[in-house]
Amino acid sequence: MNGDEEFFDAVTGFDSDNSSGEFSEANPRVTGGAGKSNGIGQAGQRPPQENGVQKHRMSLPAPMFTRSDFSVWGILRKCIGLELSKITMPIAFNEPLSFLQRITEYMEHVYLIHRAARQPQPLERMQCVAAFAVSAVASQWERTGKPFNPLLGETYELVREDLGFRFISEQVSHHPPVSAFHSEGLCQDFLFHGSIYPKLKFWGKSVEAEPRGTITLELLRHKEAYTWTNPTCCVHNVIIGKLWIEQYGTVEILNHRTGDKCVLHFKPCGLFGKELHKVEGYIQDKSKKKLFIIYGKWTECLWGIEPAAFESFRKRERRSEPPRDAPADDGSKDADRDVVDAVPEAQETVQVIPGSKLLWRVNMRPPNSAQMYNFTSFTVSLNELQVDTEKTLAPTDCRLRPDIRAMEDGNMDLASQEKERLEEKQREARRERAKEDAAWQTRWFRQGRNPHTGTPDWLYTGGYFERDFSGCPDIY
C-alpha cells in the first residue's frame, strides 16, 4: 500500500429524533441543525443493549487531537486537478474509524427502512426511502476528518438487535479501493447492499468526492428494489481557513417494480450561500406525472407535500415578493475567495409549507460531539470493543485494528507507528502474491452484476454469521 488513497472521504451518515416510525404534521417553522446541536435529542436515549451485551458508550476514550499544527499544502500542491491516490497524509487528519465503519453509518436511520416496509402504498414507501437516502449524508456535516483507508481483506460487522438489522462489509479491492457491504433486517423485511468506490480530486482549495457505486435497497415483502447513487461531497478550505462541507448533485431513486422515481436535487451553496444544504425534489410515476414534492435540508429535516398545494404556495409567495435589487459588489468577496472559500451563513430554519408532513428530522448530537470528531451518538459506538464481543469477531474486523485503536485512545505516536507497520505488512503480502503469481481472494463477497441494474457490483456470498473464520487473512 502506497499511503492513503482517499482524503477527507465523505460518504454517509445520519441522525434522527423521529424514531417512533410515525409521520408528523407540519408546524409553521422548524429550527435547529446538525452543526449546532448541543444535546442528544428527545430520542437520544439509546437502547439498553448492543448485540445483546450492554449499553452503548456515549463518549470516546480520549478527545480529538488538534490539527492546528499541521498543514497539507506541501503534500497536495502538486495534485491540483488529479485524483488523490497514493498520497500519504499525516494521521492527525484522520478520525478514529475505518471507511468501512463510515459506511455503516447508513444504518443509523434504519427505522426509515422498517417504516417503508410497513407502508401499504408504493408512494408512501418511496417517501420513506427518499428520507433514508437523504439521512445517509446528514452525519457528514462538520465531519472534516478522513476515515482510515481499509486494508485489503479488512471487515466490519455490526449486529443491532434493538434496531432490527445486521451488517457486514469487506474491503474487496485495493486498486481501485472498493468497499462492499450487505445488511439485512432481522425480521426478513429488507436487504440493503452495495459497493462504494468514490473518486476524489483536489481543486486547489477543496477536495471533491465524486460518488461511484450503486446502492440497492430491497423491500422483501413488497418484492421491490430501489437503487440510487449518493450526491457529490466537497470539503472546502483544506489548505487554509475553516473547513466546511457541502453536498451537491442529483440523486435519482428508482423503484424497479413500479417504475416510480424520486429525483432529489442537492443544491450547491451558490455565491451568497442561500442554497446551502437545501434539498428539493419530487416523486413521479412511470409516466412522469409528479405525485409528491420533497424539500428541506440534509443537515436538518425533510418535508413533503402534494404538488397542487406546493404550486399554490409558490404562486402566492411569488406575488408577495418585492423586486430584488442586485447586491452591490465591491470586489472584496472575490478577493477573500482567492484565499479561502468563505463559510456561508447557514439559515437554521426550513420554511415549512402548510399541509406538509415531516419525513425525517436530524437528531441532536451529544454535548461533547465537537471534542469527538463531530461524531453522532450512533457513530461513537461503532468502534467500541467489549471482551465478549472480541471473542466472536472475525480477526479482520476494524475494531481489532491497532492504529485506529491507538488513535481512539489518544496515543498519536503509536497510531502513526502502527499505521506504517500495517501498510508495510500489506505491501509485503502483495509482493509475496506477485512472486507466486497468486490473485487475491475475497472472503465474503464476489464480483458479479447487480440483479436490478445489470451493472458491475460486489455481491454477498453469505456465511459470515456462521462465524467460521478459519480462512481469514492475517492483516493486522
VEXDREN-2710 file (C-alpha; in Angstrom, 1 decimal):
% VEXDREN-2710
k/r/px/py/pz
1/MET/0.0/0.0/0.0
2/ASN/1.5/3.3/-1.0
3/GLY/-0.2/5.5/1.5
4/ASP/-3.8/6.6/2.0
5/GLU/-5.9/6.6/-1.2
6/GLU/-8.7/8.8/0.0
7/PHE/-8.5/12.2/1.5
8/PHE/-11.4/13.6/3.5
9/ASP/-13.7/10.8/2.4
10/ALA/-17.3/11.8/2.8
11/VAL/-19.8/9.1/2.1
12/THR/-22.6/8.5/4.6
13/GLY/-24.1/9.2/7.9
14/PHE/-27.3/10.1/9.7
15/ASP/-29.3/11.2/12.8
16/SER/-33.0/11.4/13.6
17/ASP/-35.2/12.1/16.5
18/ASN/-38.3/10.8/14.8
19/SER/-37.7/7.2/15.8
20/SER/-41.3/6.4/16.6
21/GLY/-41.9/5.5/13.0
22/GLU/-44.8/7.9/12.6
23/PHE/-45.0/11.0/10.4
24/SER/-45.6/14.4/12.0
25/GLU/-47.7/17.2/10.7
26/ALA/-46.0/20.5/9.8
27/ASN/-45.5/23.3/12.2
28/PRO/-45.0/26.8/10.8
29/ARG/-41.2/26.5/11.2
30/VAL/-38.6/24.1/12.2
31/THR/-35.4/25.2/13.9
32/GLY/-32.1/23.6/14.6
33/GLY/-29.4/21.9/12.5
34/ALA/-26.8/19.2/12.8
35/GLY/-24.0/21.6/13.1
36/LYS/-25.5/23.5/16.1
37/SER/-26.6/20.5/18.2
38/ASN/-25.9/20.6/21.9
39/GLY/-27.8/17.6/23.2
40/ILE/-28.8/14.1/22.3
41/GLY/-32.4/15.0/21.5
42/GLN/-35.7/13.6/22.7
43/ALA/-35.0/10.2/21.1
44/GLY/-31.3/10.3/22.1
45/GLN/-31.8/7.8/24.9
46/ARG/-30.0/4.8/23.5
47/PRO/-31.4/1.2/23.7
48/PRO/-30.1/-0.6/26.7
49/GLN/-28.1/-3.3/24.8
50/GLU/-26.0/-3.6/21.7
51/ASN/-25.5/-7.1/20.3
52/GLY/-27.3/-8.3/23.4
53/VAL/-24.3/-7.3/25.6
54/GLN/-24.6/-3.9/27.3
55/LYS/-25.4/-0.2/26.9
56/HIS/-23.6/1.8/24.3
57/ARG/-20.8/4.1/25.3
58/MET/-21.6/7.8/24.9
59/SER/-18.1/9.2/24.5
60/LEU/-14.7/8.2/23.1
61/PRO/-11.7/7.3/25.4
62/ALA/-9.8/10.4/24.5
63/PRO/-10.8/13.8/23.0
64/MET/-10.0/14.8/19.4
65/PHE/-6.3/15.6/18.6
66/THR/-5.8/19.2/17.5
67/ARG/-4.9/19.7/13.8
68/SER/-3.8/23.3/14.2
69/ASP/-0.1/22.5/13.9
70/PHE/-0.4/20.7/10.6
71/SER/-0.6/21.9/7.0
72/VAL/-1.4/19.8/4.0
73/TRP/-0.3/22.3/1.3
74/GLY/3.2/20.8/1.0
75/ILE/1.6/17.4/0.2
76/LEU/-1.3/18.5/-2.0
77/ARG/0.1/21.4/-4.0
78/LYS/1.2/19.1/-6.9
79/CYS/-2.1/17.3/-7.0
80/ILE/-4.5/20.0/-8.3
81/GLY/-7.0/18.5/-10.7
82/LEU/-5.7/15.0/-10.1
83/GLU/-7.3/12.0/-8.4
84/LEU/-5.9/11.7/-4.9
85/SER/-4.2/8.3/-5.0
86/LYS/-1.1/7.0/-3.3
87/ILE/-0.7/10.2/-1.2
88/THR/0.4/9.7/2.4
89/MET/-1.4/12.0/4.8
90/PRO/-0.4/12.8/8.4
91/ILE/-2.5/10.8/10.8
92/ALA/-3.7/14.0/12.5
93/PHE/-6.1/14.5/9.6
94/ASN/-7.8/11.1/10.3
95/GLU/-10.7/10.3/12.5
96/PRO/-10.6/7.0/14.6
97/LEU/-12.8/5.0/12.2
98/SER/-12.2/2.8/9.2
99/PHE/-14.0/3.8/6.0
100/LEU/-16.0/0.5/6.4
101/GLN/-17.3/1.9/9.7
102/ARG/-18.1/5.1/8.0
103/ILE/-20.3/3.2/5.5
104/THR/-22.1/1.6/8.4
105/GLU/-23.4/5.0/9.4
106/TYR/-26.1/4.5/6.8
107/MET/-27.8/2.2/9.3
108/GLU/-28.4/4.8/12.0
109/HIS/-31.7/5.6/10.4
110/VAL/-32.7/2.1/9.7
111/TYR/-36.1/2.8/11.2
112/LEU/-37.0/4.6/7.9
113/ILE/-36.5/1.3/6.1
114/HIS/-38.6/-0.6/8.6
115/ARG/-41.3/2.1/8.2
116/ALA/-41.1/1.8/4.4
117/ALA/-41.7/-2.0/4.7
118/ARG/-44.9/-1.3/6.7
119/GLN/-46.4/1.1/4.2
120/PRO/-49.3/-0.3/2.0
121/GLN/-48.8/2.1/-0.9
122/PRO/-45.8/2.5/-3.3
123/LEU/-45.9/6.3/-2.9
124/GLU/-45.6/6.1/0.8
125/ARG/-42.8/3.6/0.6
126/MET/-40.9/5.9/-1.8
127/GLN/-41.3/8.8/0.6
128/CYS/-39.6/6.7/3.3
129/VAL/-36.8/5.5/1.0
130/ALA/-36.2/9.1/-0.1
131/ALA/-35.9/10.2/3.5
132/PHE/-33.5/7.3/4.2
133/ALA/-31.3/8.3/1.2
134/VAL/-31.1/12.0/2.5
135/SER/-30.5/10.9/6.1
136/ALA/-27.5/8.9/4.8
137/VAL/-25.4/12.1/4.4
138/ALA/-26.6/14.0/7.5
139/SER/-23.8/13.0/9.8
140/GLN/-21.2/14.3/7.4
141/TRP/-21.9/17.9/8.4
142/GLU/-18.7/19.2/10.1
143/ARG/-17.1/15.8/9.8
144/THR/-13.9/17.0/8.2
145/GLY/-11.5/14.2/9.3
146/LYS/-10.8/11.3/7.0
147/PRO/-11.5/7.8/7.9
148/PHE/-8.7/5.3/7.8
149/ASN/-8.3/3.6/4.4
150/PRO/-9.3/0.0/4.8
151/LEU/-6.7/-2.7/4.4
152/LEU/-7.3/-5.3/1.7
153/GLY/-9.4/-8.0/3.4
154/GLU/-10.5/-5.8/6.3
155/THR/-14.0/-6.4/7.5
156/TYR/-16.6/-4.8/9.8
157/GLU/-19.7/-6.3/11.3
158/LEU/-22.5/-4.7/13.3
159/VAL/-25.4/-6.6/14.8
160/ARG/-28.1/-4.4/16.4
161/GLU/-31.0/-6.5/17.7
162/ASP/-32.5/-3.4/19.2
163/LEU/-32.6/-1.7/15.7
164/GLY/-33.5/-4.9/13.8
165/PHE/-30.6/-5.4/11.5
166/ARG/-27.2/-6.9/11.0
167/PHE/-24.4/-5.6/8.7
168/ILE/-21.2/-6.9/7.2
169/SER/-18.7/-5.2/4.9
170/GLU/-15.3/-6.1/3.4
171/GLN/-12.6/-4.2/1.6
172/VAL/-12.6/-6.3/-1.6
173/SER/-10.2/-4.4/-3.8
174/HIS/-7.1/-2.2/-3.2
175/HIS/-6.5/-0.7/-6.7
176/PRO/-9.0/0.7/-7.1
177/PRO/-10.2/0.8/-3.5
178/VAL/-13.6/-0.8/-3.3
179/SER/-15.7/-1.4/-0.1
180/ALA/-18.6/-3.8/-0.4
181/PHE/-21.4/-4.1/2.2
182/HIS/-24.5/-6.1/2.9
183/SER/-27.2/-5.6/5.5
184/GLU/-30.4/-7.4/6.3
185/GLY/-33.4/-7.0/8.5
186/LEU/-33.6/-9.4/11.4
187/CYS/-37.3/-9.8/10.6
188/GLN/-36.6/-10.5/7.0
189/ASP/-38.2/-7.3/5.8
190/PHE/-35.3/-5.8/3.8
191/LEU/-31.9/-6.3/2.2
192/PHE/-29.5/-3.3/1.8
193/HIS/-26.3/-3.7/-0.2
194/GLY/-23.8/-2.1/-2.5
195/SER/-20.2/-1.4/-3.3
196/ILE/-18.6/2.0/-2.8
197/TYR/-15.5/3.4/-4.6
198/PRO/-15.6/7.3/-4.6
199/LYS/-13.2/9.2/-6.8
200/LEU/-11.6/12.1/-5.1
201/LYS/-10.0/15.2/-6.7
202/PHE/-8.1/18.1/-5.3
203/TRP/-9.0/21.5/-6.8
204/GLY/-6.6/23.9/-5.0
205/LYS/-8.8/24.9/-2.1
206/SER/-11.2/22.0/-1.9
207/VAL/-11.4/18.2/-2.2
208/GLU/-14.3/16.8/-4.1
209/ALA/-15.6/13.2/-3.7
210/GLU/-17.5/12.0/-6.7
211/PRO/-19.7/9.1/-5.8
212/ARG/-19.2/5.8/-7.6
213/GLY/-21.1/2.6/-7.0
214/THR/-24.8/1.7/-6.8
215/ILE/-26.8/1.4/-3.6
216/THR/-29.6/-1.1/-3.5
217/LEU/-32.5/-1.4/-1.1
218/GLU/-34.9/-4.4/-1.4
219/LEU/-38.2/-4.4/0.5
220/LEU/-38.8/-8.2/0.5
221/ARG/-42.5/-8.3/1.4
222/HIS/-43.3/-6.0/-1.4
223/LYS/-40.9/-7.6/-3.9
224/GLU/-39.5/-4.1/-4.6
225/ALA/-35.9/-3.0/-5.3
226/TYR/-34.7/0.7/-5.2
227/THR/-31.4/1.8/-6.5
228/TRP/-29.5/5.2/-6.3
229/THR/-26.1/6.8/-6.1
230/ASN/-25.1/9.4/-3.4
231/PRO/-24.5/13.1/-4.1
232/THR/-21.1/14.6/-4.6
233/CYS/-19.4/15.8/-1.4
234/CYS/-17.0/18.7/-1.3
235/VAL/-14.7/19.7/1.6
236/HIS/-13.6/23.4/1.3
237/ASN/-10.5/25.1/2.7
238/VAL/-8.3/22.1/3.0
239/ILE/-5.3/24.4/2.8
240/ILE/-6.2/27.4/4.8
241/GLY/-9.3/28.7/6.6
242/LYS/-12.2/26.9/8.3
243/LEU/-13.1/23.6/6.8
244/TRP/-16.7/23.2/5.7
245/ILE/-18.7/20.7/3.7
246/GLU/-21.4/20.9/1.1
247/GLN/-23.3/18.2/-0.8
248/TYR/-24.5/18.7/-4.4
249/GLY/-25.8/16.9/-7.4
250/THR/-28.9/15.0/-8.4
251/VAL/-29.9/11.7/-6.7
252/GLU/-32.4/9.5/-8.6
253/ILE/-34.1/6.7/-6.7
254/LEU/-35.8/4.2/-9.0
255/ASN/-38.4/1.7/-7.9
256/HIS/-37.7/-1.2/-10.3
257/ARG/-41.1/-2.8/-9.8
258/THR/-43.4/0.1/-10.3
259/GLY/-41.3/2.5/-12.4
260/ASP/-41.8/5.2/-9.8
261/LYS/-38.8/7.6/-9.5
262/CYS/-37.7/10.1/-6.9
263/VAL/-35.5/12.9/-8.1
264/LEU/-33.6/14.8/-5.4
265/HIS/-31.6/17.9/-6.1
266/PHE/-28.9/18.6/-3.5
267/LYS/-28.3/22.3/-4.1
268/PRO/-24.8/23.8/-4.2
269/CYS/-24.4/26.7/-1.8
270/GLY/-24.3/29.4/-4.5
271/LEU/-22.4/32.7/-4.5
272/PHE/-24.1/34.0/-1.4
273/GLY/-24.8/30.7/0.4
274/LYS/-28.6/31.0/0.1
275/GLU/-28.9/27.4/-1.2
276/LEU/-26.5/25.8/1.3
277/HIS/-27.7/22.4/2.5
278/LYS/-31.0/22.6/0.6
279/VAL/-32.6/19.5/-0.9
280/GLU/-35.6/19.8/-3.3
281/GLY/-37.2/17.2/-5.5
282/TYR/-40.2/15.2/-6.4
283/ILE/-41.6/11.7/-6.8
284/GLN/-43.0/10.8/-10.2
285/ASP/-44.7/7.7/-11.6
286/LYS/-43.5/5.8/-14.7
287/SER/-45.5/8.2/-17.0
288/LYS/-43.5/11.1/-15.3
289/LYS/-46.6/12.5/-13.6
290/LYS/-45.5/14.3/-10.4
291/LEU/-47.1/12.7/-7.3
292/PHE/-45.3/14.3/-4.4
293/ILE/-42.9/17.2/-3.7
294/ILE/-40.0/16.9/-1.2
295/TYR/-38.0/19.7/0.3
296/GLY/-35.7/20.5/3.3
297/LYS/-32.1/20.4/4.2
298/TRP/-29.8/17.4/4.5
299/THR/-28.4/18.8/7.8
300/GLU/-31.8/19.4/9.3
301/CYS/-35.0/17.9/8.1
302/LEU/-37.1/16.7/5.1
303/TRP/-40.7/17.5/4.4
304/GLY/-43.2/16.5/1.7
305/ILE/-46.4/18.0/0.3
306/GLU/-48.9/17.4/-2.5
307/PRO/-47.9/19.0/-5.8
308/ALA/-51.0/21.2/-6.1
309/ALA/-50.5/22.6/-2.6
310/PHE/-46.8/23.2/-3.3
311/GLU/-47.5/25.1/-6.6
312/SER/-50.3/27.2/-4.9
313/PHE/-47.9/28.2/-2.1
314/ARG/-45.2/29.1/-4.6
315/LYS/-47.6/31.3/-6.6
316/ARG/-48.7/33.2/-3.5
317/GLU/-45.0/33.6/-2.5
318/ARG/-44.0/35.0/-5.9
319/ARG/-46.9/37.5/-5.8
320/SER/-45.9/38.8/-2.4
321/GLU/-42.1/39.1/-3.2
322/PRO/-40.8/42.6/-3.6
323/PRO/-38.4/43.2/-6.5
324/ARG/-34.9/42.2/-5.8
325/ASP/-32.0/44.6/-6.4
326/ALA/-28.7/43.0/-7.4
327/PRO/-26.4/43.1/-4.4
328/ALA/-23.5/45.6/-4.5
329/ASP/-20.2/44.1/-5.4
330/ASP/-17.1/45.9/-4.3
331/GLY/-14.8/43.0/-5.2
332/SER/-13.9/42.3/-1.6
333/LYS/-15.7/38.9/-1.6
334/ASP/-13.8/37.8/-4.7
335/ALA/-10.6/38.8/-3.1
336/ASP/-11.4/36.8/0.0
337/ARG/-12.3/33.8/-2.1
338/ASP/-8.9/33.8/-3.7
339/VAL/-7.6/32.8/-0.2
340/VAL/-10.4/30.8/1.3
341/ASP/-13.9/29.7/0.4
342/ALA/-15.9/31.8/2.9
343/VAL/-18.2/29.7/5.1
344/PRO/-21.7/30.6/4.2
345/GLU/-24.0/31.7/7.0
346/ALA/-26.4/28.8/7.1
347/GLN/-30.0/29.7/7.9
348/GLU/-31.1/27.5/10.7
349/THR/-34.7/27.1/9.7
350/VAL/-36.6/25.5/6.9
351/GLN/-39.8/27.3/5.9
352/VAL/-42.5/24.6/6.1
353/ILE/-45.4/24.9/3.7
354/PRO/-48.8/24.5/5.4
355/GLY/-50.1/21.0/4.9
356/SER/-46.6/19.4/4.7
357/LYS/-45.7/16.3/6.6
358/LEU/-42.4/15.5/8.2
359/LEU/-40.5/12.7/6.5
360/TRP/-37.3/12.9/8.6
361/ARG/-35.5/15.2/11.1
362/VAL/-31.9/15.1/12.2
363/ASN/-31.2/14.1/15.8
364/MET/-29.3/16.4/18.1
365/ARG/-25.7/15.4/18.6
366/PRO/-24.2/14.7/22.0
367/PRO/-23.0/17.7/24.0
368/ASN/-19.3/16.6/23.6
369/SER/-19.5/16.0/19.9
370/ALA/-17.1/18.7/18.9
371/GLN/-14.4/17.0/21.1
372/MET/-15.2/13.7/19.5
373/TYR/-14.6/14.5/15.8
374/ASN/-18.2/15.7/15.5
375/PHE/-19.5/12.1/15.8
376/THR/-23.1/11.3/16.3
377/SER/-24.1/9.1/19.3
378/PHE/-24.5/6.2/16.8
379/THR/-21.0/6.8/15.4
380/VAL/-19.4/6.9/18.9
381/SER/-20.5/3.3/19.5
382/LEU/-19.1/1.9/16.2
383/ASN/-15.5/1.2/17.4
384/GLU/-16.5/0.1/20.9
385/LEU/-14.9/-3.3/21.7
386/GLN/-16.1/-5.5/24.6
387/VAL/-14.3/-8.6/25.7
388/ASP/-17.3/-10.8/25.0
389/THR/-17.7/-9.2/21.5
390/GLU/-14.0/-9.7/20.7
391/LYS/-14.3/-13.4/21.1
392/THR/-16.9/-13.6/18.3
393/LEU/-15.4/-11.1/15.8
394/ALA/-13.5/-12.1/12.6
395/PRO/-9.8/-11.4/13.1
396/THR/-10.1/-8.9/10.2
397/ASP/-12.6/-6.7/12.0
398/CYS/-11.9/-2.9/12.2
399/ARG/-12.3/-3.0/15.9
400/LEU/-9.1/-5.1/16.2
401/ARG/-7.1/-2.7/14.0
402/PRO/-4.3/-1.3/16.3
403/ASP/-3.7/2.0/14.6
404/ILE/-7.3/3.1/14.9
405/ARG/-7.5/1.8/18.4
406/ALA/-4.4/3.8/19.4
407/MET/-5.8/7.0/17.9
408/GLU/-9.1/6.5/19.7
409/ASP/-7.1/6.1/22.9
410/GLY/-5.3/9.4/22.2
411/ASN/-1.9/7.8/21.5
412/MET/-1.0/9.5/18.3
413/ASP/2.6/8.4/18.1
414/LEU/1.7/4.7/18.5
415/ALA/-1.2/5.2/16.0
416/SER/1.3/6.6/13.4
417/GLN/3.8/3.8/14.0
418/GLU/1.1/1.1/13.7
419/LYS/-0.3/2.6/10.6
420/GLU/3.1/2.5/8.9
421/ARG/3.6/-1.1/10.1
422/LEU/0.3/-2.2/8.7
423/GLU/0.9/-0.5/5.4
424/GLU/4.3/-2.2/5.1
425/LYS/2.8/-5.6/6.0
426/GLN/0.3/-5.1/3.3
427/ARG/3.0/-4.2/0.7
428/GLU/5.0/-7.3/1.7
429/ALA/1.9/-9.5/1.3
430/ARG/1.3/-8.1/-2.1
431/ARG/5.0/-8.8/-3.1
432/GLU/4.6/-12.4/-2.0
433/ARG/1.5/-12.9/-4.0
434/ALA/3.3/-11.4/-7.1
435/LYS/6.1/-13.9/-6.6
436/GLU/3.7/-16.8/-6.5
437/ASP/1.5/-15.3/-9.3
438/ALA/-1.4/-15.6/-6.9
439/ALA/-4.5/-13.5/-7.1
440/TRP/-6.2/-12.0/-4.0
441/GLN/-9.2/-14.0/-2.9
442/THR/-12.1/-12.1/-1.3
443/ARG/-13.8/-13.9/1.6
444/TRP/-17.4/-12.8/1.8
445/PHE/-18.2/-11.0/-1.5
446/ARG/-17.8/-11.9/-5.1
447/GLN/-17.8/-9.9/-8.3
448/GLY/-21.0/-10.0/-10.3
449/ARG/-23.8/-7.9/-11.6
450/ASN/-26.4/-6.0/-9.8
451/PRO/-29.6/-8.1/-10.3
452/HIS/-31.7/-5.0/-10.8
453/THR/-29.5/-2.6/-12.8
454/GLY/-27.2/-5.2/-14.6
455/THR/-24.2/-3.0/-13.7
456/PRO/-21.0/-4.5/-12.2
457/ASP/-21.3/-4.9/-8.4
458/TRP/-19.9/-6.9/-5.5
459/LEU/-22.4/-9.4/-4.1
460/TYR/-22.5/-11.0/-0.7
461/THR/-21.9/-14.8/-0.8
462/GLY/-23.3/-15.4/2.7
463/GLY/-22.0/-17.4/5.6
464/TYR/-20.3/-14.7/7.6
465/PHE/-22.6/-15.0/10.6
466/GLU/-22.0/-18.8/10.8
467/ARG/-18.6/-17.5/12.2
468/ASP/-16.2/-19.9/10.5
469/PHE/-13.2/-17.5/10.3
470/SER/-10.6/-20.1/9.6
471/GLY/-9.9/-18.8/6.1
472/CYS/-9.5/-15.2/7.1
473/PRO/-6.1/-13.5/6.2
474/ASP/-3.7/-12.2/8.8
475/ILE/-3.7/-8.4/8.1
476/TYR/-3.0/-6.9/11.5
END
